[in-house]
């Protein structure tokens, strides 16, 4: 079904009321989610209306309605794309078989691991961005922040539904753990390091939504190919919501660059001290932020050579980005791919089995997509007549060399008073 039922306690389009056991389990999880949102959701957002979009259908045409909603009253729910009739598996060892409507026992642990890891990123980003509403540049930015936050919360619901419905007691325990971990907490941090980094200011937020949410796009696209049909249907709808998040990042950085270039031309200077005194962010600092967020994000794709990546593909759990558009046998045995490796003091290319290089394949697709936005930012700088180019660092360098001096540059951030998150440590 495509229409979403908002009369239920948990809005959904999966006929939740027909599975009373699952419904009760999710209704028991819901108060814990709302408690987490109250504790770790956007700070200072409870007492005023926000203009937000809310999904009302999974139909690509007219899937959302817009209106003013108090943040605590936003209705999170469970929405899956409509099932594709007689869908077949189109890659890996099970190519040509019917897509799975339940979890094959032999792949249960790996599927649960994939879903939990994806699910953990969703609340983590909300926690990272918790205090940004207190220092928003404009009402427009505040609305965008809250839209991103509520949709990341809904993506958590999407993963928790799969855990509860298909993984029994283990899934319920994993769903609880998703609300117990905290971004940056020493004793119980989020699973992936990028989601334990602070997002203490709006330039970080724009970089995060451009680069790290773009990782989300590529990971979700790979999962949308999954032979496990409920996961594929879930992630396809998540991608509909994810597109706005990347727009927030790209347009936000573009606005920052435009204002900086305007100030440089008005003041006829590229002196960092003068530009910071004028209230803008100098281009070298923008480059340092770019270095950090790009580098942390490409590390999310995992090792260049990975037996896990090979297993996930061959067993049909996770495909490639736009798998259906690729012209090969979609099995990949006997094929190779070039990856970068360090030999002495040089970076060299070497060929490895394609199946083991699938993390690198996805990373290369991501990098190509990311560079497109950086090129658009450079056109803004070029149009202003300023001889400066933003660049993405080489993925062949180890992380500490891709973003050297990041911590020192953050400590000298040119944004006036440090935000509340920084001040509180």
DRENNUTI-350714 format. One record per residue: y, x, z of N, C-alpha, C in turn. Coordinates in pm, whole numbers, plus 50000, padded with zeros to 5 digits. Layout:
<pts>
YXZYXZYXZ...
</pts>
This chain:
<pts>
498815008550000500005000050000501245008850000502325004249935503515012649924504615008650022504624995950066505674991350157505324995250299506354998750376506155003350513506454991850609505554989450701505664978450796506424983250920507674978150937508474981951053508354972051168507494962051152507294952651263506344958351368505554968251330504624974451423505354983851518504724986651631505284996251727505435009851662504475013551577504545025851498504645021851352505805023151287505915019551145504885027351063504245020550968503215027250890502895019550763502255026450670501705019750551500225022950536499545025250650498135029150647497255018750717497785006350731497024995650796496534999950934497445005451011497075010751142496485000051233496964987751220496494976951308495024973751287494444978151176493034975451149492104985451218492674996051274491885006051348492435006651490491924998051576492494996351709492365009151793491265016351777491075028751854492145038951817492355040851687493375050151640494765045551682495015032551670496315027351706496625029851854495655027451941495855029952084496105044652112495365053352044495535067652066496945072152026497425067451913498765071251867499845064951953499605052752003500585046352092500645053552227499565060052265499595068252387500315081452362500245086552238500935098952202502435096552185502815084652142504205081652109505185084052224504905079552348505855082452457506055097352482504985105052465505105119652483506005125552374505875120252253506745124752144508205121452177508455109252223509835105252254510395113452370509525116952464509965125752574510325139452520509465144752429509775157652366511105156752291511325146152216512575144552140513765144252235513635137252347514725136752444515005150352506513945158052529514105171152592514545181852493514015181452370514175192552276514845188652145515115175852124515815171552003517285175052010518075170651910519485174451901520255171452030520915181552080521685180352204522955172352179523255163052269524505155552259524525145152148523345140452106523305131251992522985116952032522895114252159522315101652204523275089752201524575092052206525495081152237526355076152121526005080151999526795075151887525905072651767526405064251676525645060751556525735071951454524635073851381524585083751275524135076651147524775080051035524415074050908523215081650852522045075350855520805081950818520035073750715519175080550640518255073350554516935071550627516315060150605515035057050667514085052650556512895058350553511915054850450511485040350468511475032750359511005018850362509855016650264509555026650183508495025650084508115039750041506935041149982506575053949923506705053549771507245042649721507545041649578508675051449546508525059749443509585069449409510945062949385510945050349339512195043149316512525034849440513675037749499514135029749613513275031249736512915043749770511995045949882512695046050018514015046250019514725047350147515905037650151516265033850273517505026350294518425034750382519715032250372520705039950445521485030850539521755035650657522535027850752522785035650880523655030150964523965036651091522875033651194522385044251255521295043251352521625052051471521395046851592521515055551709520295064751711520515077451734519435087151724518195083251806518325078451931517105074852005516365062951945517045055251857516435043251799515845045651661515895058051612515315060851481513825057951485513305051551379511905047451377511065057451299510355065951374509425075251310508115068051282507445072051175506195065351144505285073451054504285066851000503195073250925503185067650784503485076050686503605071450548502825080750455501905075050379501135082450281501415077050142501445085850044501525081349906500335072349874500515063549777499415054949735498245063249684497045058449709495845065549665495745065349512495305076449458495065077449314493625073249287493445063049205492125057449182491185068049121490015069249180488975078349132489485092749115490305097149210490835110749204489705120949214489775131249132488775141849128489355154849184488485163049238488875176649278489085184849151490185192249143490515198849016490625214049028490075219749135490035234349147488945238249246488565251049243487605256249340486165252849305485305255749399483865254249377483435239749360484245230249410483885216049400484605209049285485165216549195485895211149081485035200649008485665188948983484985178148912484345167849002484175171049130483615161349225484695151549270484275140649333485235131049387486015137449503487315134449510488115139149624487545133449753487685141149861487105137149989488025127150059487425116350109488165106750191487955109250339487015117850371486795122250509486605137350508486535143250624486475157850635485035162550627484675170850527483325176550525483115185250649481975183550712481705190550838481865205550828481445211550716481485226050705482905231450691483875222650658485255227150641486185222050752485575215950852486345209350957487295219051029486795230551068487615240051145488785245251062488515248750936489595254050852490645243450821490205231250796491175220550768492045217750891491425217451006492185215151129493205226351150492775238551124493695249951139494895248551045494645244750921495735243050824496715232250870496175220850914497015209550954497815212951079497175219451176497875223051300499005232951271498735242951188499765252951157500955246551088500685237650990501785230650925502515221651024501755214351105502365205351201503235212551303502865224751341503595232151443504985236351395505145238051263506455242151212507485231051224507055218451224507995207251218508805205751347508175204451464508975203751586509675216851616509085228051571509705241051599511105241851541511285237251417512605238151354513615229351425513165217851477514075209151555514525216651680513585223251747513925230851868514885242251836514645249051725515515260151685516955255451662517115243351614518435238151574519055229051679518475228651797518835218751898520315218151931520985229551940522365229751990523415229751878523005229451753523975231051644524965219551635524555207551678525475196251672526725198051756526665206951855527815209251943528895217751875528545224151763529515233051697529615229951547529365217351507529285214151363530645215851296530665221051172531925222951099532585209751059531785199051038532355186350990531385175151021531875162751008531005151051026529915150850919530245155250799529265156050691528115165250729528445176850785527405186350826526575180950941527235173651032526505167951145525475157851096525865149651001524945139750946523765146750878524045157150802522965164450735522005170750836522555176550942521725182551046520785172151106521325160651143520505150451208519485144651110519845143550983518865138750884517695148450873518015161250867516965171350863516095170250988516715168951104515975168551230515025156651238515515144551205514635132851218513485133551118513735139451001512655140350903511625151050940512065161751002511095171451054510245164851163510875156351244510115148851344509095139651279509465133351168508525124551100507375132351037507675144450989506605152750935505595156751043506075158151166505145160351276504215148351291504795136351284503975124151291502905124251181503275128851062502335128950950501105137350982501325149051041500225157951073499415152751193500105146951289499405141851408498525130051371498965121751277498115110751229496795116151174496875126551091495645132351035494755138051145495355144751242494565150451351493855139551432494575128751463493985117951542492915110451464493175107651338492255099351262490975106651222491095119451189489955126351126489305137151212489885140251330489345151451407488995147851551488975134951583488475130451711489175136651831488395139951931488955145352056489705158352031489115167051948489795179651915491175177051855491255167251766492525163951702493545158651802493085150451896494005145151998494555156352086493675165652120494135176952202495125185752124494875187751996495815195551915497145188151903497115174951893498345167151886499185168652012498525169152126499255171252252499845185252256499075195152210499545208952213500775210952125500885203252018502065204251930503345200652004503235192552108504415188852188504615198152306503655206652334503735215452451504285229252418503995234352297504565247252259506075245852241506785257052255508245257052242508675269052159509615266852071510135277651989510775288452076510305300652060510895311952131510425313652273509585304552323509115305652461508105317152471508255325252571507405337152582505955333552611505735323952700504375320852743503635311452648504355302852576503705293052489504545290852363504655301252280505535300452163504905292352049505705289851946505185283751824504275293651752503425288551665502355296651606502895307651515503875304451431504405314051333505715320051384505855333251371506995340151431508335335351377508415331951250509685327251193510215315151268509335307551330509745295451400509965297951550509945310651587510355314651722511705321851720512225324351601513545330651590514635320351622515715324351686516795314951712517545311051585518085299051584519015294751479520325291451550521105301651586522195299651682523525295451621523655295451488524935292151428524695285551293525755280451233525605272351112525275280650989525665293250986525255301550874523735303750879523205305650998521755306651013521075293750969521665282451006521075269550967521025267850816522125271150750522145269950604521115279350540521025291650592520035300950539518625296050566518405290450685517085285250721516695273850629517585264350606517235252950524517075256850377517765267550334517565272050197516265279850183516065289650269514915298450252513655293150321513735289750449512525286150522512035272150486512935262650465512485249650417511925250650275512355260550200511765262750067510325267650081510055275750182508665278950211507875266150237508495256850312507845243950335507505236850206508425237350111508185231049980506935237049915506825250149913505705256549844504395254549919504435254950052503215252550129502755238050111503705228650114503345214550098502825211749958503425218249857502925216549720501495221549708501185232649774499815237849771498855228349842499305222349953498465212950026498345199549953499345196149872499305183749795498205184049688497665196049661496555197449567495205195949637495205194649768493975195449847492925185349803491665189549812490545180449786490405169849893490975172450012490995162550120492125152850090491785141250037492775132249979493855127650078493525124250203494595120150296495655130950318495225143650320496195154550334497075155450210496475154350092497245154949967498265143549961497855131649997498755119949992499875121150095499545126550210500555128350315501625138350273501195149750222502155160350189502995156750066502445148849976503235144549860504445136449905504265127850004505425120250052506365129050134505825138450209506675147750283507605155350189507125158750070507945165949972509135157649928508985144549924510105135849888511255137749985510945139050113511975140850216512475155150222511615164750187511965178950201513075183250106513195176749990514165181049888515595181449943515955171850025517305171450081517585183450170516565188250240516755199250333517195211950258516565214350145516925226250066518315224650004518675212449967520035209949916521075213150022520795209450146521725212350256521975227250265520915235250253521075249750262521835255550146521435251950024522085257849907523555254049899523865241249920525265236849910526095242250026525455243550145526185248850260526595263250239525675271650190526005285550162527075286350052526945277949953527925277949843529325274949896529435265549989530745262350047531305274050127530415280750202530855292550279531395303250184530665305650077531085315849979532405312249914532565299749876533805295349813534995297749904534825294350033535945296150126536245310950147535205319250156535405333750172536145339550052535695335949933536335341149811537775336449800538025324249841539395319149839540275327449932539775330350053540545338350148540755352650096539745358350034539865371949980540955372549874541015362349790542045362249686543425359249740543495350449840544795347249900545365359249975544485366150048544935377550128544925390650050544305390049929544185401949844543525413549921542375410449984541695420750062540215417950069539425428550086538015426950120537735433250256538805435950329538685441850462538005431950556536885436150613536075427350697536875422150817537615431150883538365427351002539415416750970540115418450861541145408650822540525395250784539405395750716538765383250675538225375650795537645382950889537155376251010538305370351091539405377551095540595372551165541125359751099540875358450968541315346650895540325335050909539235337450981538295326551009537225324450905536965334450820535905333150720534845343750745533695341850681532565351050698532555360550579532675373250604532755383050495531425383750421531495387950296530315388150210529225397850257529555409750310528495418350364527695411750477528375403850560527655396750666526755385950607527225379150504526385369650434525115376450381525295388650328524145396050276523145399250387523645402950506522735406050616521945393550659522625382250666521915369850698520865366650593521225368450467520285366050358519055375150372519315388050399518205397650415517215392850521517755388450633516905384450745516095371950711516755361450668516065348750648515095349350530515455356350425514545358150313513305365850358513515376550433512415385250472511485378550572512045371850671511215364750768510395353950697511005347650598510305336750529509185341850440509415352450363508325356950276507155362550357507415366650481506315370750567505445358850608505965346450597505195334650631504005332550538504065338350419503005335950322501735343750354501795353050447500605359950491500345372950418499185378750441498835391750385498715391050234499065402350168498955403050022497535400249977496565405450049495155402950021494555395650140493955384250113493495375850223492175368950187491165371350269489895364450249490035349650286490935346550382491165332550417491735324750299492705330850228493295324250112492215321450008491325331049988490235329149893489325317649936489025317150065488165306550117488815292950103490105291950139490795279050131490815273849988490965282949890491015278749751489615274949700488675283649721487325281249668486705268749726486995265849853486425253949915487245241449888488395243049820489185231449779490175226349882490415234249988491315229550093492785230650054493135241149980494535243949948494605250149809495395244049720495515249149585496695258549569497075260449444498265268249412499445258849388500645264349386501825256649349501655251749206501805238549186501655232349053500345236448987499285234649061497945238249012497625231948877497995219248861497645212148739498345217148614499435224648629500165229848514499685243648471498755249448545498305263048515497155262648413497215271948320496215272348212495185283248244494185279648322493045288448348491885279648390490825285548440489645277448471489705270648608490745273548690490945267548822489775270548917489065281248886488015286248975488335300649015488835308448918489445321648938488485332948969487205330548966486255341448993486255351148875486385363948904486435374148800487835377048749488845369148793490215371648751490915380748852491965387548807492695396848893494185393648894494875399848990496325397949004496915410849058498115414149014498755426549059499535424249189499315432949285500065432649411500685446249435501765446249514502425458749549501705465549665501635478649661501035486249770501825499249788501825504349910502505517049940501515528449923501895538149844501085550149826501995562149844501795569149956502725579849989504105574150016505085578649940506445573549954506825564249839505825559149768506105550949652505435537349662506075527449596505465514449578504745514449444503485510649445502735510049320502135496049306501795492449184501085480049159499605483049142498775474449200497335475949178496725462049161495665461649086495015448949059493945446149164493965433649213492965429449312492385416149264491255411849318490695398949280491715387649302491875379149202492855368249210492665359649334491425356349366491185347749481491735353749610491625366849624492125373449745493645375249743494245373449626495695375649612496495362649609495895351349649496575338549632497795337149722497825343849837499065344049916500195350349836499855361249767500865368249688501295359949566500375352549508500725343549397501745333349443501475327049558502395316949610503725323249650503675335149708504905342149747505745345549623505105350049516505845353249394506505340849334505805329449338506405316949290507615313249375507475315049506508585312249598509785321249570509535334149552510625343649530511395340249404510665337049298511315333249172512215321149192511735311349266512515299249293513735302349380513565310849479514645314349571515765321849498515385330949409516375339049338517285330349253516765318949206517595309849127518825305249203518655301949331519795297749411520745309149441520195321049466521045332749489521895335549365521305333949247522075335649123523215325649113522965313449159524045303249156525145306849254524795312549369525835317149463526645328549400525965337349329526675348549266527645343749158527335332749095528255327248995529555322349060529455317449183530655313349258531525325549284530885336649326531615349049353532225354449224531445354349117531925359448989533095351248937533015338148952534105329348907535395332348980535275336649106536465340049185536995353849149536295361149061536765374249017536525385349117535525383749201535265393749307534035401949269534135415249269533025423949228531995425949340531235415849367530215416449474529045407749431527835412449459526645404749425525705404049544525295391849578524235390049677522895393249613521995399649689520695403349636519615400049738518435397049686517285395449774516615408949792516225412549914515575425549935514175425749874513685437549847512355438949787511285434549885510345426249836509245422149922508265433249949508395444449875507485455649896507795463650020508985462050076509355469550196508775462950319508425470550421508005464450547509185457250610508945447050696510015438750749511165446350812510855456850892511925463850962512895470750866512445473250740513325479550642514015469250553513465457050549514105446750467515355441250536515365441250669516555436250738516925445450855517225458150826517615467550933518935463450996519065465651126520325463051194520655448451213519645439551191519935425251202520435421651342519755426351444520145422451580521565426851612521905439051567523255443851592524295435451517523945431351394524905423451316525105409751378524045403951438524185391151504525085392451626524915403251699525735405151819527215406251784527515410551661528905411951620529325400451527528675388851545528915377751455530395373951450530965371651331532395369351318532775354651328532105347151415532335332751416533035328351544533835336651603534545332651724533615333051843533745323251933532905322952052531445321052013530575327252091529155325552066528765311152102527745306152031527335292452054526665290952190526485278652228525885275752358524485281652367523735281252259522375286752264522395301652294523325309052231523405323452254523825326252398524795318652445525345321152578524285319052686523385309352658522375306352759521155315452747521215324952651520125334552638518935328752563
</pts>
